[in-house]
Amino acid sequence: MRHRLIPVAERRLMHREYLSRVAVVSLCMLSAAVMLGVAALFPADTRARLADKAAVDSADRASRAAGSADLAAAETDLNASKSILAALSADADKPRLSDAVRAISVGHSPIMISSMSFARQGTSTLTISIDGIAPTRSDLLAWKGRLEALAPGATVELPIATLAKSTDVNFSIRLTANLK
């Protein structure tokens, strides 16, 4: 029985009034939720602002109190950095191990490197052992020449037995360099 006793025009008015009341109640609930959310964030915002103000105030007090001591410490750090940079620039003309590895492993040679190991003997000698496969004996000898040119004064040892095959040559080269 759907309110058949109420005329159609009044039913429509009641329905419209019902929808408007539902909309008003929903908007009131939504505004209450927003207000509660803002109220919940307010203490955190206030705490953050007070902490920021305290940090700025303490930094101002510290800069006023220790101005000359901080300046002396900064000058000391700057002088230490200058000495480190001077030492590094003096070493700039010496070849680096990373340059040697890049020259050994990256190049336009058909040599396939299967393993590479580094061993330090004392403080002044570095030994690099390289194993791999060369397509031909002449490619291996040309690569050995490039290694010798890479580190003047270093010794490159290639066993003579390695050169017995003319193609698909398995090799083991030992490069010994003086670090000083």
Protein Blocks (a to p, Z undefined) as FASTA:
>chain_A
ZZklbcfklmmmmmmmmmmmmmmmmmmmmmmmmmmmmmmmmmmmmmmmmmmmmmmmmmmm
mmmmmmmmmmmmmmmmmmmmmmmmmmmmmmmmpccfklmmmmmmgccbfbdcfbdcddde
hjlbccdddddddfbfklmmmmmmmmmmmmghiacdddfklmmpmghpacdddddddfZZ
